[in-house]
Amino acid sequence: MQNQFEKTLFILLLLVFNYSNAQDSLKSVKPNPIVFFEGYAGFGGGATSGVVYGATLNYQVLENDLFTFRLGGFSGFENKVFSMDPPVPVPVFNKAQHIMDYGLLYGKRWAKNGHSLSISAGISHVHWNHWRNEENNYYTVKDNSLGFPFELNFKWFKKEKRRLMAYGFIPLTSRQVSFGGSFGFKLVGNISKTNYFGIAISSGFGWHKKY
């Protein structure tokens, strides 16, 4: 009877020891932050048609609160027909305006498995260069104003820790890491003295969820 009790006590002590070690191990491993960088480019419109482009730095806290610093741009073009001699209509794209906005945005982001959806809006400083034509003479007009940037994002990233690879097959790390790349689509724009919006492809890297 005593031997059975000693065996049972030994097993219980062993289980408690293993449980304590497991808890200590879990405490020593801190979850990674959710921080990631993205660049994007696509097509847009406003007073003129053109291209949108930019970069964002993102930080997610608590459950799904997302803070973003964005450097966004839009270049609009006018399509004019230039006549040659002999007359051959040739399309000529003249740069009509250039917009840069520097914004801080707040929004919500929901991540599940290997994809996420986020929506954000905020405030920005907008620098606007546009060109006016008076009697075939172009001159530049510069304006600065307050803007209200917004964006909607959907993207994919890795579901779990993996070795970091270059070009999908060249290993950069010997162990599995939480740092990785992303790919997605973005609806982006800014409302100010002049407005623009666009649809773009985004690509980035960082820590996209807690692994």
Contacts in CASP RR format, 6 or more apart in sequence:
PFRMAT RR
TARGET T0000
AUTHOR 0000-0000-0000
METHOD contacts of the structure
MODEL  1
MQNQFEKTLFILLLLVFNYSNAQDSLKSVKPNPIVFFEGYAGFGGGATSG
VVYGATLNYQVLENDLFTFRLGGFSGFENKVFSMDPPVPVPVFNKAQHIM
DYGLLYGKRWAKNGHSLSISAGISHVHWNHWRNEENNYYTVKDNSLGFPF
ELNFKWFKKEKRRLMAYGFIPLTSRQVSFGGSFGFKLVGNISKTNYFGIA
ISSGFGWHKKY
31 210 0 8 1.000
31 211 0 8 1.000
32 178 0 8 1.000
32 207 0 8 1.000
32 210 0 8 1.000
32 211 0 8 1.000
33 59 0 8 1.000
33 207 0 8 1.000
34 59 0 8 1.000
34 60 0 8 1.000
34 61 0 8 1.000
34 207 0 8 1.000
34 208 0 8 1.000
34 209 0 8 1.000
34 210 0 8 1.000
35 57 0 8 1.000
35 58 0 8 1.000
35 59 0 8 1.000
35 60 0 8 1.000
35 206 0 8 1.000
35 207 0 8 1.000
36 58 0 8 1.000
36 182 0 8 1.000
36 204 0 8 1.000
36 205 0 8 1.000
36 206 0 8 1.000
36 207 0 8 1.000
36 208 0 8 1.000
37 55 0 8 1.000
37 56 0 8 1.000
37 57 0 8 1.000
37 58 0 8 1.000
37 204 0 8 1.000
37 205 0 8 1.000
37 206 0 8 1.000
38 55 0 8 1.000
38 56 0 8 1.000
38 58 0 8 1.000
38 182 0 8 1.000
38 186 0 8 1.000
38 202 0 8 1.000
38 203 0 8 1.000
38 204 0 8 1.000
39 54 0 8 1.000
39 55 0 8 1.000
39 56 0 8 1.000
39 202 0 8 1.000
39 203 0 8 1.000
39 204 0 8 1.000
40 52 0 8 1.000
40 53 0 8 1.000
40 54 0 8 1.000
40 55 0 8 1.000
40 56 0 8 1.000
40 186 0 8 1.000
40 188 0 8 1.000
40 200 0 8 1.000
40 201 0 8 1.000
40 202 0 8 1.000
40 203 0 8 1.000
41 51 0 8 1.000
41 52 0 8 1.000
41 53 0 8 1.000
41 54 0 8 1.000
41 200 0 8 1.000
41 201 0 8 1.000
42 51 0 8 1.000
42 52 0 8 1.000
42 53 0 8 1.000
42 198 0 8 1.000
42 199 0 8 1.000
42 200 0 8 1.000
42 201 0 8 1.000
43 49 0 8 1.000
43 50 0 8 1.000
43 51 0 8 1.000
43 52 0 8 1.000
43 198 0 8 1.000
43 199 0 8 1.000
43 200 0 8 1.000
44 50 0 8 1.000
44 51 0 8 1.000
44 52 0 8 1.000
44 74 0 8 1.000
44 196 0 8 1.000
44 197 0 8 1.000
44 198 0 8 1.000
44 199 0 8 1.000
45 52 0 8 1.000
45 74 0 8 1.000
45 76 0 8 1.000
45 196 0 8 1.000
45 197 0 8 1.000
45 198 0 8 1.000
46 74 0 8 1.000
46 76 0 8 1.000
46 194 0 8 1.000
46 195 0 8 1.000
46 196 0 8 1.000
46 197 0 8 1.000
47 96 0 8 1.000
47 97 0 8 1.000
47 194 0 8 1.000
47 195 0 8 1.000
48 76 0 8 1.000
48 77 0 8 1.000
48 78 0 8 1.000
48 96 0 8 1.000
48 97 0 8 1.000
49 76 0 8 1.000
49 77 0 8 1.000
50 74 0 8 1.000
50 75 0 8 1.000
50 76 0 8 1.000
50 77 0 8 1.000
51 74 0 8 1.000
51 75 0 8 1.000
51 76 0 8 1.000
52 72 0 8 1.000
52 73 0 8 1.000
52 74 0 8 1.000
52 188 0 8 1.000
52 189 0 8 1.000
52 196 0 8 1.000
52 197 0 8 1.000
52 198 0 8 1.000
52 199 0 8 1.000
52 200 0 8 1.000
53 72 0 8 1.000
53 73 0 8 1.000
53 74 0 8 1.000
53 75 0 8 1.000
53 200 0 8 1.000
54 70 0 8 1.000
54 71 0 8 1.000
54 72 0 8 1.000
54 73 0 8 1.000
55 70 0 8 1.000
55 71 0 8 1.000
55 72 0 8 1.000
56 68 0 8 1.000
56 69 0 8 1.000
56 70 0 8 1.000
56 71 0 8 1.000
56 151 0 8 1.000
57 68 0 8 1.000
57 69 0 8 1.000
58 66 0 8 1.000
58 67 0 8 1.000
58 68 0 8 1.000
59 66 0 8 1.000
59 67 0 8 1.000
59 68 0 8 1.000
60 66 0 8 1.000
60 67 0 8 1.000
60 109 0 8 1.000
61 67 0 8 1.000
64 108 0 8 1.000
64 109 0 8 1.000
64 110 0 8 1.000
64 111 0 8 1.000
65 106 0 8 1.000
65 107 0 8 1.000
65 108 0 8 1.000
65 109 0 8 1.000
66 105 0 8 1.000
66 106 0 8 1.000
66 107 0 8 1.000
66 108 0 8 1.000
66 109 0 8 1.000
66 118 0 8 1.000
66 120 0 8 1.000
67 104 0 8 1.000
67 105 0 8 1.000
67 106 0 8 1.000
67 107 0 8 1.000
68 104 0 8 1.000
68 105 0 8 1.000
68 106 0 8 1.000
68 107 0 8 1.000
68 120 0 8 1.000
68 151 0 8 1.000
69 103 0 8 1.000
69 104 0 8 1.000
69 105 0 8 1.000
70 101 0 8 1.000
70 102 0 8 1.000
70 103 0 8 1.000
70 104 0 8 1.000
70 105 0 8 1.000
70 124 0 8 1.000
70 149 0 8 1.000
70 151 0 8 1.000
71 100 0 8 1.000
71 101 0 8 1.000
71 102 0 8 1.000
71 103 0 8 1.000
72 100 0 8 1.000
72 101 0 8 1.000
72 102 0 8 1.000
72 149 0 8 1.000
72 188 0 8 1.000
72 190 0 8 1.000
73 98 0 8 1.000
73 99 0 8 1.000
73 100 0 8 1.000
73 101 0 8 1.000
74 97 0 8 1.000
74 98 0 8 1.000
74 99 0 8 1.000
74 189 0 8 1.000
74 190 0 8 1.000
74 196 0 8 1.000
75 95 0 8 1.000
75 97 0 8 1.000
75 98 0 8 1.000
75 99 0 8 1.000
76 95 0 8 1.000
76 96 0 8 1.000
76 97 0 8 1.000
76 98 0 8 1.000
77 93 0 8 1.000
77 94 0 8 1.000
77 95 0 8 1.000
77 96 0 8 1.000
78 93 0 8 1.000
78 94 0 8 1.000
78 96 0 8 1.000
79 91 0 8 1.000
79 92 0 8 1.000
79 93 0 8 1.000
80 91 0 8 1.000
80 92 0 8 1.000
80 93 0 8 1.000
80 94 0 8 1.000
81 89 0 8 1.000
81 90 0 8 1.000
81 91 0 8 1.000
81 92 0 8 1.000
82 89 0 8 1.000
82 90 0 8 1.000
82 91 0 8 1.000
82 92 0 8 1.000
83 89 0 8 1.000
83 90 0 8 1.000
84 90 0 8 1.000
94 131 0 8 1.000
95 131 0 8 1.000
96 130 0 8 1.000
96 131 0 8 1.000
97 128 0 8 1.000
97 129 0 8 1.000
97 130 0 8 1.000
97 131 0 8 1.000
97 194 0 8 1.000
98 128 0 8 1.000
98 129 0 8 1.000
98 130 0 8 1.000
99 126 0 8 1.000
99 127 0 8 1.000
99 128 0 8 1.000
99 129 0 8 1.000
99 190 0 8 1.000
99 194 0 8 1.000
99 196 0 8 1.000
100 126 0 8 1.000
100 127 0 8 1.000
101 124 0 8 1.000
101 125 0 8 1.000
101 126 0 8 1.000
101 127 0 8 1.000
101 147 0 8 1.000
101 149 0 8 1.000
101 190 0 8 1.000
101 192 0 8 1.000
102 124 0 8 1.000
102 125 0 8 1.000
103 122 0 8 1.000
103 123 0 8 1.000
103 124 0 8 1.000
103 125 0 8 1.000
103 149 0 8 1.000
104 122 0 8 1.000
104 123 0 8 1.000
104 124 0 8 1.000
105 120 0 8 1.000
105 121 0 8 1.000
105 122 0 8 1.000
105 149 0 8 1.000
105 150 0 8 1.000
105 151 0 8 1.000
106 120 0 8 1.000
106 121 0 8 1.000
106 122 0 8 1.000
107 118 0 8 1.000
107 119 0 8 1.000
107 120 0 8 1.000
107 121 0 8 1.000
108 118 0 8 1.000
108 119 0 8 1.000
108 120 0 8 1.000
109 116 0 8 1.000
109 117 0 8 1.000
109 118 0 8 1.000
109 153 0 8 1.000
110 116 0 8 1.000
110 117 0 8 1.000
110 118 0 8 1.000
111 208 0 8 1.000
111 209 0 8 1.000
113 159 0 8 1.000
114 156 0 8 1.000
114 157 0 8 1.000
114 158 0 8 1.000
114 159 0 8 1.000
114 208 0 8 1.000
114 209 0 8 1.000
115 154 0 8 1.000
115 155 0 8 1.000
115 156 0 8 1.000
115 157 0 8 1.000
116 153 0 8 1.000
116 154 0 8 1.000
116 155 0 8 1.000
116 157 0 8 1.000
116 208 0 8 1.000
116 209 0 8 1.000
117 153 0 8 1.000
117 154 0 8 1.000
118 152 0 8 1.000
118 153 0 8 1.000
119 150 0 8 1.000
119 151 0 8 1.000
119 152 0 8 1.000
119 153 0 8 1.000
120 150 0 8 1.000
120 151 0 8 1.000
120 153 0 8 1.000
121 148 0 8 1.000
121 149 0 8 1.000
121 150 0 8 1.000
121 151 0 8 1.000
122 148 0 8 1.000
122 149 0 8 1.000
122 150 0 8 1.000
123 146 0 8 1.000
123 147 0 8 1.000
123 148 0 8 1.000
123 149 0 8 1.000
124 146 0 8 1.000
124 147 0 8 1.000
124 148 0 8 1.000
124 149 0 8 1.000
124 190 0 8 1.000
124 192 0 8 1.000
125 144 0 8 1.000
125 146 0 8 1.000
125 147 0 8 1.000
126 143 0 8 1.000
126 144 0 8 1.000
126 145 0 8 1.000
126 146 0 8 1.000
126 147 0 8 1.000
126 190 0 8 1.000
126 192 0 8 1.000
126 193 0 8 1.000
126 194 0 8 1.000
127 142 0 8 1.000
127 143 0 8 1.000
127 144 0 8 1.000
128 142 0 8 1.000
128 143 0 8 1.000
128 144 0 8 1.000
128 145 0 8 1.000
128 192 0 8 1.000
128 193 0 8 1.000
128 194 0 8 1.000
129 140 0 8 1.000
129 141 0 8 1.000
129 142 0 8 1.000
130 140 0 8 1.000
130 141 0 8 1.000
130 143 0 8 1.000
130 194 0 8 1.000
131 138 0 8 1.000
131 139 0 8 1.000
131 140 0 8 1.000
131 141 0 8 1.000
132 138 0 8 1.000
132 139 0 8 1.000
132 141 0 8 1.000
143 193 0 8 1.000
143 194 0 8 1.000
145 192 0 8 1.000
145 193 0 8 1.000
146 192 0 8 1.000
147 190 0 8 1.000
147 191 0 8 1.000
147 192 0 8 1.000
148 190 0 8 1.000
148 191 0 8 1.000
148 192 0 8 1.000
149 188 0 8 1.000
149 189 0 8 1.000
149 190 0 8 1.000
149 191 0 8 1.000
150 188 0 8 1.000
150 189 0 8 1.000
150 190 0 8 1.000
150 191 0 8 1.000
151 186 0 8 1.000
151 187 0 8 1.000
151 188 0 8 1.000
151 189 0 8 1.000
152 186 0 8 1.000
152 187 0 8 1.000
152 188 0 8 1.000
153 184 0 8 1.000
153 185 0 8 1.000
153 186 0 8 1.000
153 187 0 8 1.000
153 202 0 8 1.000
154 184 0 8 1.000
154 185 0 8 1.000
155 182 0 8 1.000
155 183 0 8 1.000
155 184 0 8 1.000
155 185 0 8 1.000
155 202 0 8 1.000
156 182 0 8 1.000
156 183 0 8 1.000
156 184 0 8 1.000
157 180 0 8 1.000
157 181 0 8 1.000
157 182 0 8 1.000
157 183 0 8 1.000
157 208 0 8 1.000
157 209 0 8 1.000
158 180 0 8 1.000
158 181 0 8 1.000
158 208 0 8 1.000
160 211 0 8 1.000
161 176 0 8 1.000
161 177 0 8 1.000
161 178 0 8 1.000
161 211 0 8 1.000
162 176 0 8 1.000
162 177 0 8 1.000
163 171 0 8 1.000
163 172 0 8 1.000
163 173 0 8 1.000
163 174 0 8 1.000
163 175 0 8 1.000
163 176 0 8 1.000
163 177 0 8 1.000
164 171 0 8 1.000
164 172 0 8 1.000
164 173 0 8 1.000
164 177 0 8 1.000
164 179 0 8 1.000
164 180 0 8 1.000
165 171 0 8 1.000
165 172 0 8 1.000
166 172 0 8 1.000
178 207 0 8 1.000
178 211 0 8 1.000
179 205 0 8 1.000
179 206 0 8 1.000
179 207 0 8 1.000
180 205 0 8 1.000
180 206 0 8 1.000
180 207 0 8 1.000
180 208 0 8 1.000
181 203 0 8 1.000
181 204 0 8 1.000
181 205 0 8 1.000
181 206 0 8 1.000
181 208 0 8 1.000
182 202 0 8 1.000
182 203 0 8 1.000
182 204 0 8 1.000
182 205 0 8 1.000
182 206 0 8 1.000
182 208 0 8 1.000
183 201 0 8 1.000
183 202 0 8 1.000
183 203 0 8 1.000
183 204 0 8 1.000
184 201 0 8 1.000
184 202 0 8 1.000
184 203 0 8 1.000
185 199 0 8 1.000
185 200 0 8 1.000
185 201 0 8 1.000
185 202 0 8 1.000
186 199 0 8 1.000
186 200 0 8 1.000
186 201 0 8 1.000
186 202 0 8 1.000
187 197 0 8 1.000
187 198 0 8 1.000
187 199 0 8 1.000
188 197 0 8 1.000
188 198 0 8 1.000
188 199 0 8 1.000
188 200 0 8 1.000
189 195 0 8 1.000
189 196 0 8 1.000
189 197 0 8 1.000
189 198 0 8 1.000
190 196 0 8 1.000
190 197 0 8 1.000
END
